[in-house]
């Protein structure tokens, strides 16, 4: 099949899977192989001693020198060549989260290699019997799910190299160490390079339970390391899906109905075919594909096609009416009981509007959000008599493989999926409806085809984060603390868009309220909508934590207790006791249990680092919010805002404390926190997809604004040290930002904001 090229530079970067460490096996001439089959991996670039990517010619020399050895072995999670190069298979899709740096750091440190010797490959998905049969990337689980595998791969290879050196020197292995690409004798400082040992090491049995290094031996993990792929990205050498070029390739644009479920009424096919460069028109499930010799010609042909659509049964969908429906839904009991302890209903019913046993209620709303990726959806496909090869930026390459196989009537092993860099995703590229279209078009025209969505297409056909409404009610005891808590959520269910049913997981961030309240009830109701919904960075935690943490501040104000102190009082040994006692319902995710000590610790540090108790001037205020993200990562954030007399809010500073367990790359995690804050600021102040007559009302960045440089506050991030395993850092920093901001607005103005996005009119 054809090899993709990019003008002036190099090879397409591909990506790999979430998989446990594969059995070390297979000796090869001149190489030590740890892991899995070579034909499944595509080379990336080698780095020099400063972490700078070597040019393509130098990489080609390296490949030629080692091809003979590599071709004799199955694919690898780790390979060490005779020239000392350490080749590591990266087992996740790279969409900006930095896994192509953090995962190699883990393995290289355990191995005793220098990062300057690291060369990366990314795997290609395999079928059910292959090593890369689950390459999904999401849930902020890339590092946590691969940490042990990378450790084992590095440790096994290290022990084999040390054993080979011990035999050569006739010394006990206990006197040898692996450091910076050498095996070193502690007593004499004699050393042998890894490359000089691989032939002998390959003949040794593979340790099945290798010992890991002690923490005081680590030299890479925990240190800030610049992204290994950074130079290629900033200089434009890196290959994203939109960059792929294959010899003989044609280009396609699809005319799609602006209303979900719409059908074609009329089109001017002859006019489209008359456009210079247009070669074919192909009917595909999403609409009519215009194929041409360039993307520009394909888009001109699509305009000339002048497709008109019958809008169908969803032409009346309107987001304003949905908001009314959602609000009404939260005023009655929910369809799914996501959590129930004690008798919240009776306790709240007995409470009054005033007095010691006081009742408070409030509603919060969160609008539809678009994923708004910088790179629109795209896919390059080449169907031949032998099968199909695609190049695509995706979070779920195995699903792409299976989907194309089903669409074309092929077996999965006839579909090769090359995973490129993703130009943003945030959950968008879990679904890959464009891949099947690209494959069908390629089969029809008999040539490789690059399918690219326009920006309006990308906005209008996004699987959106659902609009959500929350209604909360609570009863306060004589001490001002809640004796009962009820949270009703109404929203379209993301799970329903993936062929499932609405689940209690749709109440994440609401059902796992971490505070010690004796009576808690959390309910969820699915309200269907015609367009598909999709998981969005930090998923349902964002709207539900917004409502939860903002309402908790209202309770603290009613009790006349400092919001920080209020939270700390409610985080005690009674928190989540009912979750610990009750198993999850059949078919539902396990109930998360909050580590109260970790949550209290991030709150207390956030208060200290933000100078929480230091007064601010008029029109300024601080707000705080916190969460446990699926009982793995713990976040507390303090927002400091200034509010003008005209109601304009400026976020001056956000202080974040994150406990994500063991920190692999502090620089990478801080980048994740800051990007999460930018994402959350967009939702707080700008993000708001609306619909009228079944159509998305905002289909460009001019209409759907993202947070920009002018919106950026000072961001101060603190990472909690700890002995817990590494956990997620990409999604956890998002949900607490909006509630911290609205709580700060109340501190500055005395006015409550209960709906996003925040606008000056909501404060006047």
N, C-alpha and C positions, 0 to 999 in steps of 0.2 A: 504494500500500500504506500501511498505518497507520504513523504516526510514534509512537515510544515516548515516554512521558512519565513523570516522577517527581513525586509530590506536592510542591508548594512550590518545585520547582526544575528547570529546564533540560532539556537534551538529552542523549541517550545518547552517551557517548564511544565512538568506534570506533577501530580500529587498523590499521596497514599492513604492508608487505612487506619482505623482504630482497631487494633488487634493486640492480643496478648503476645508476649515474646514467643517466637516460633523456634522450635527445636533446632539447636545448632547442628549443622550437618554438612557433609560433603567436603572433602579435601580437594583443593584445586592447585594446579601448578603455579607457584609464585604468589598465591593469595590465601589469606585466612578468611573464610566465609562464615558469618554468623547469620542465620536467618532463612531466607526465602527465595524464588526463581528469577534469573537475570532478564529474561525477555519481558518481564512484567515491569521493569524499572526503566525510566528514561533519565538520562544524565542532566544534571544542572551544572552550575559552574564551580570551578575550584577557586579557593581563596588564597591570596598571598599571605605573608607573615603579618601584615597589618589588617587582615580581614577584608582586603579589597579583592573584588572578583577579577580573576585572570581573564585574558581575552580568549576568544573562541579558538584561535590557532594553538595556544598553549594547552587548552583543554583537549583539542583534537590529538595533539602529540601524546598527552597522557592516555587518552582512550586507546590509541593505536598500540602503545607499549603494553597495555594490560588486557587487550581484547582476548588474546589467546587464553590467558588464565581465567578471565571472567566467563568466557563462553563455555567452559567446562563445568560450571557450577550452577546450582539452582539459584534463584533470586535471593537477595540478601537484605536483612535488616541492618547488618554491619558487614563491611568488607574492608580488609586491610591489604593493600597491594605491596608488592616488593619495593616500590619506590617510597613507601611510608605513607601514602595517601590513605586516609580513613574515609571510606564511603558509607554514608548513613542514609537509610531510607526514611523519608519523612512521611508520617502516617496520618496526616490531616490535610485538608484543603486550606490554603493560605489566603485569607481575605483581609489581612491587615493586623491580625492578632499576634503575629510574630512567632508562630509555632516552628518556623524553619530556623529559628535561632534557639528557642528555649529547649526543644526536644534534643537537638544535637548537644547542647550544653550538658544535659543529664548524662547522656551516653559517654561523651568525651571525658567528663570528669571521672566517671566510674572506671573507664578504660585506662585513664592516665595519659590521654592524648592531648596534643596542643590543638587549639581551635584553628590555628593556621593550617593544619594538615587536613582539615575537614572538607570533604566534597559531598554534595547532597544529591540524592535521587528521589524521585517521587514515584510511587507505585501506580500500577494500572489495575483496576478492579478485576477480580477473578470471579468464577462461578461458585456455586455452593460448596464445591469440594476444594476450592483454592484458598490460598492464604489471605487474600485480600477480598473477602466476601462481605465485609461490613466496613465501608470507608466513610460512613456518615460523619459529618463535622457539625457540632452544635451543642447547645446547652452549657457552654463554657467548660467543656469536659476534655479538651484536647490534651492538656498536660496531665490532669488527674488520671485519665484513663490509660495513658501510655507511660506514666512515670515508672512503674515497676518493670514494664517490659524493656524500657531503655536501660534501666539499671542492670537487669539481668543480662542483657546482651553485652554491655560493657564489661561487667564483672567476669562473665564467662571467658571472654576474649583475653582479658587481663591475666586471669589465672593460667590460661594456655600459653601465653607469651612468657610469663614468668617461669612456668615449668620448662619450657624449651631452653631458656637462658640458664636455668639451674642445671639442666643436664649438660649443657655445653661447658659450663664452668666447673662442674662437679661441686656445686655448693647447695646448701639447703635453700629451698624456696623461701623460707621464713626470713632470710637475710636480704631478699631482693624486693624492690619496689618499682612500680611503673610511674614514670614522671615525664611529662612533656614529650611523649613519643619515644621514650627510651625505657629499657629495663636497666635499673641501676643497682649495683651492689652497695649496700649501706656502708659497709666497713671500708671499702677501698675506693669507692666512687667510680669503679669500672662501669662501663655502660655499653649496651647494644641497642641499636635502633630497631624499632618495631619491624621495619621492612626486612632487616637481616634475619629476623626470627620467624617470619610467617611460614616458610616452607617446613621447618621443623615443627612448629606449633600446629600446623594443619594435620599432621599425622597423629596427634595426641587425642585421647578420648575427651569428649566435651563434658565439662562439669555440669551436672544437672541441678545442683543447688550451690552456686558460687557464693562466696562471702562478699558482702558489700563493704566498701570503705567506711571507716569511721568519719564522722563529720569534720574532725580536726585535720583530716587528710584532704578535704575538698579544696580545690583551687579555682574552680570555675563557677559552680552553683552558688548562688547568693551574691555574685559580683555583677555589676552592670556591664552588659555586653551590647555593643551596637548591632543592629540587625545585619545578619550575614548577607541578606539579599538587598539591603538598602542601597548600595551603590548602583546596582542594575536598575532599581526602581526609579531613583531620582534622575538617572541619566537617560531613561527611556529605553534601556536595553531589555528590560523584563518583558515577558510575553504574557499579556492578558488575552482573554478570548477574542476581544475585538481586534487584536493585532495579528491573528493567525492568517497566514497566506500559504496556500497550497498550489503547486503548479496546475494550470488549467482551470482554476477556480472561477466559478460564477458567483454572483451576488443576488440576494433575494430580500424583498420587503413584502410584508403581508398586509393586505387590506382586511381589517377586522371590524366587526360590528361594534359600535360604541356602547351598546347595551348588551349586557350578558344575556345570551340565549336568542339574540336577534338573528334573523335569516336574510339572505340576499334577496333584494327586490329587483334591481336592475344594475347593469354595468355596461361600460363601453369597451369591450375587449379589443375590438379592432383598433380603437384609438390608443389603447395601451401598447399593443404590439407595434404600432406605427412609430413609437418613440425610439429615437436613435439609441441603440445599445440593448434594447429589450429583446430577449430571445424566446422566452416561454411564459405562459401563464399556467399555474398549477393549482388545482383545488386541493386544499388541505383542511383538516378539522377546524382550524381557527379562522379560515377565510379563504381569500384568493392570493396566492403568492405570485408576485411579479419578479421574474428572473431576468438578470441583465449582466452586462459586462463590467458594471461598476455599481456601487451602492447608490450613487447619485442618480444614475440612469434608472435603477430599480425604483427609487422613490419618485422620480418624475413619471415613470410608467404607472405607478400606483395612483398618483394624482390624476393622470389622464384616464385611468380606469373609471373614475367617477362612480364608485360603487355607492348604491343607495340601499338602505336596509329596512326591513320590517322589524320594528323594535320589539314586538312580541309582548308577552304577558308582564314583563318587568319594566315596561316603559313608564309606569307611574311611581316607581320607587323614588322616595324622597327622604333625605336624611333628617330633615326637620321633623317630619311626621314620625320617623323612627324614634327620634329623641323623646317625643311625647309618649309613644308606646312603651319605651323602656322605663320612663319615669313612672308611668301608671303600673307597670309590672312590678316594680319594687315596692309598691304600696300594699301588696298582698303576699301571702306566703309563697316561697320559692318552690320550684319543681324538684330540685335536688337538695337534700339536706347534707351539706358538706362537713358540718361539725355540730354536735349537740351535746352539751354537758349541763347538768342541772336543769333549771327551768327558767330560761331567759325571758320567755313570753310572759309568764305569770309575774315575774319580778318587775319587768318593765311596766306591765299593766297596772300594777299597784302603785307605781311611783307617780308623783304629781309634778306639776310644772315648777313648784316652789317647795321650800322646806328641806328638811334633812334628807328625806328620801326623794331625790329630785330626778326628773326625767328630762333628757335632752335628745333631740333628733336633728338630723341634717342629711341633705342629699348632695351628691357629688357627681359630676359628669366628665367624661373623657371622650374626645372625638375620634373618628377614624383617623388612622395614621398611615401614610405611605412609607414604603421602605426607602424610596428616593435614592437608589444607588447611583453613584457617579457613572458607572458603566451600564448602559442599557443591556437588556437580555440579548444574547447572541449565541450562535452555535455554528460550527463548521462541520459538515458531514460529507463523507465520501463513500458511496455505496458501490461495490464492485460485485463481480460474480462470486467472490470468496466470502463476502460479508460486508461489514460496515465499520468505518473508523470515524470517530468524532473527536473534536477538540472543543472543550467547553469549560467554563468556570462554574463549578457546581459544588454544593455542599453534600450531595448524595449521588456519587458516581455509580454506585451499584444499581440505584433506581434508574438512572439513565440507561445503563446497560440492559437491564431487564425490560424497560419500556420500549426501547428501540427494537429489541429482539421480538417482542410481542407485536409491535406495529408492522414490522417487515416480514414476520413469519420465519425468523432466524432462531438459532439456538444462542443462548447468551455468550458462549465462547466464540461465536462468530462476530461479536461486537466488541471493538477495542475503544475504550474511552480514555482519552488523554486529558488530564485535568490541568487547566492553566491557572494562572493567578486569577483571583476574583477581584474585580474593581468595585468592592463594596458588596455586602450581602445582607447582614443583619437578619437572616432568616429568609430573605427573598429567594435565594438560590437553592432552597430545599426542594422547591418545585421546579421542574424543567420542561414545561410544556413546549418550549421552542425546539427541543432536541428531536422529538418525533417529527415535527414539521420539517426540520432541516433534512432529516433522513429521507422522508417521503419525496421531498423536492429533488434531492440528489438522485434517487432511484429513477424518477420520472425523466430528468434531463440527461442522465448518463454522465454526470460530471460532479466533481466536488463543488459544494455550494456553501457560501457563507451567508447565513441568515442573521439579519440585524434588525431589532426593533427600533423605531424612532422614540424620541423622548416622550411625545404624547402617548404613544402606544404603551410605554413602560409605566406611565402614571395611570392611564385609563384601565389597564388590565393587570394591575398589581393585586396580589392577594393581601388585602389590607389588615392591619391590626384592628380588631373590632372596636366600634363605638361601645361605650360601657356606661351604665348608670349604677350608682350605689346609694342605698338608703341605709343609714345607721341610726340606731337608737340605743340609749344606755340609761341605766339607773345609777345614781350616785348615792353612796351611803353617807352617814354623818361625818366621816373623815374626808369626804370629797373623792374617795376612790370608787371606781365602778363596782357595783355588785352584780350587774348584768350587762351584757353586750350582745347586740344583734346586728348582723351585717347582711343585707340582701343585695345580691349582684344580679343584674340583668344585662345580657350581651349576647351577640351571636357567638356560637361555639366554634372555635378553630377546629376542634376535632371532627365536627360534622363536615367540614370542607375536605377532610382527608378520608372520607368514607366511614367514619366512626360515629359514635353517639356522643351526646353531651355528657361530660364526666365531671366529677367533683374537682378534678384538677383545674377546671376553668376558674375555680375560686382561689387559686394560689395567690398568696399574699393577703387573702382575707381569712381563709380557713385556718392558717397557721399563725394567727395573731399570737404573739409570744408572751403576752402579759398575764399575770396571775389574776384572773377574774373568775369568780365561782360559778357564774352562769353564762354560758356562751352558746349562741346559735348563729350559724353561717349558712346561708341559702343561696342557690344559684338557679337562674332560669334562662334557658336558651331561647332567644328570639331570632328566628331565621331571617336571612336576607338573601337576595338573588345572586350577589357576587361572592366569589370565594374569599375566605378569610385565611390569614397566614400568620405563623409565629413571627414575632418581631423582637428585636433585641430586648431581652428581659421579660418577654412574653406577658402573661397576665399579671405578673407582679407589679407592673408599672401602674395601671389604673387602680388596682386593688390596694396597693400600698399607699398610693396618693390619697385615697379616701380614708384609709385606716389611720395613717399618721396625722392627717389634717384634723380628723375628728377627735383623735386623742388630745390634740392641742386645745380643742374647744372644751373638752372635759377638764383639762388642767386649768384653763382660764376660769371656768365656772367654779372650780374648787379653790381658786386663788393660790395655786401651787405652781412653782416654777416648772416649765415643761420638761426640763432635764431631770429635775428631782422627781417629778411625777412618774416618768418612765423608770427611773431607778427603783422607786418604791414598788413598782408593779413587776419588776424582774426579780423574782425570788424563787425559793425552792418549790413553790406551788405552780410555777409557770409550766404549762404544757403537760401537767400530770395526767390529764384525761387522754391525751394522745398516746402517752406511754402505755396506758392501760388498755386502750382499744385498738385491735388490729384493723388494718385497712379493709374496707369491703371488697368482696370478690371482684377481680378484674380492675381494681383501682390502684393507683400508685400508693406506695407506702406513705404513711403519715409522717411528715418531718418532725423531728424533735429538736427544739432549740437548745443549744448549749448556753444557758443563762450567763455563766461566767464570762464567756467570750463576748456575748452581746453587751453586757455591762462594761466590759473592758474597753470596747471600741467607743462606747458612749462617753465614758469618763475621759479617755484620751482626746476625743473630739472636743469636749468642753475645755480641756486644758489648752490644747493647741489653738483653739479659736478665740481664747480669752472670753469665754462665754459670760462670765460674771462682770466684765468691764463694761460700764454703761456707754451707750452711743448717743450721738447728738440727735436733735429733732429731725424727724423724717427718715431716720435710719433704724434698722432693727435686725435682730438675728433670729433665725429659726432652726430647729433641729428635727431630724427624722432618722430612723434606723430600721434595719431589717436583718433577718437571717435568710439568706438566699438558699432555699431548699436544704437547710441544716448543714450547709457546707462552707459557705463564705459569709462573713459578718461585716456589716457596713454601718457606719454612723457618719452623717454629713451635717455640717452647719453652714447655712447660707447667710450672708450679710448683704442687705439690700439698702438702696436709697430710693425713696419715692418722692417725685416732684409734686408740686401743687396741681399740676395738670394730670396726675395719675400715671405718669411714665415711671416704670420700674427699671432701675439699673441694678443688676447683680454685681456687687463689688468684689465679693470673694466667696469661694466655696472651699471649706476645709473638709477633707475626706480622711477617715481612718478606715482602713481595710484589713481584715484578718482573712487572708486567703490561704492559710496554712503555710507550708514551706515555700519560701520565695525563691524561685529559680533565677529569674532575671529581673532585678528591681527596676531597671530602666524600662523594660517591656511592660511590666505591670503598671507603672506610673503612666505610661502612654495609654494603656487600656482604660485606666481611671479617667484620664483627661478626655479621651475620645467618648467615653460613656457620658461624661458631663455635657459635652457638646451635643450629643444625641438627645439627652434629657432636656437641655435648654430649648432645642427645636420643638419638642413636644410641649414644653411649658408655655412658650411664647408665640409659636408660629404654626406648628403642625396642626392641620385641620382639613382633612379631606371631606368635602361635602358632595352630595349627589342631588340632582334635580332631573326629572323626567328619565330616570334610569341611568343618567350619564354622570361620570366624574366631572366635577366643576373645575378642577385645577389640574392642568396637564402640562405644566412647565415649571421651571424653577423660578420664573418670574411671578407665577401665581401661587406656588407652594414653596414658600420661603424656608430656607434652612438657617440655623444660627450661623453667623459669620464672625469675622474678627472684631467687628464693632460691638458684638454682644458678649465677648469673652471676659469673664471675671478673672481675678487672680485665683489660681488653683494651687492649693497646698495639700499635698498628699502624704500621708504617713502610713507605713506598712507595719503591722503588728508582727513582732517575732514570735515564733512558736514551734512546737514539735509536731503539730498536726500535719497529715499528708497534704500535698499541694491540692488546691481546689480552684474554682473558677474566678477569673478577674475581668472578663469581658462584659458580662451582663450585670453582676451585682452592683456596680456603681451607678446604675441608671435609676432604679425606682425611687430612691429617697430624695432625689434632687428637687422635683416639683413640690412635694409636701414641705420640704425645708424652706423653699422659697415662699410659698403662701403663708407658712407660719411666721416667717420673717416679715412679710408684708403686714400681717396683723400686729406684730410687735411694733412696727413703724407707724401704722396708721389707725389701728383699732378696727380695721375692716377685714371681713372674711372673704376669701376667694374660694369658691367651691366648684368652679368650672374652668376647664382649660380649653383653649389657650387663654392666658392672662392678657387682658387688654386694658388700656386706660379707662375705658367706659365702665369696666367692672369695679373701678375704685372711686368713681365720682358719684 
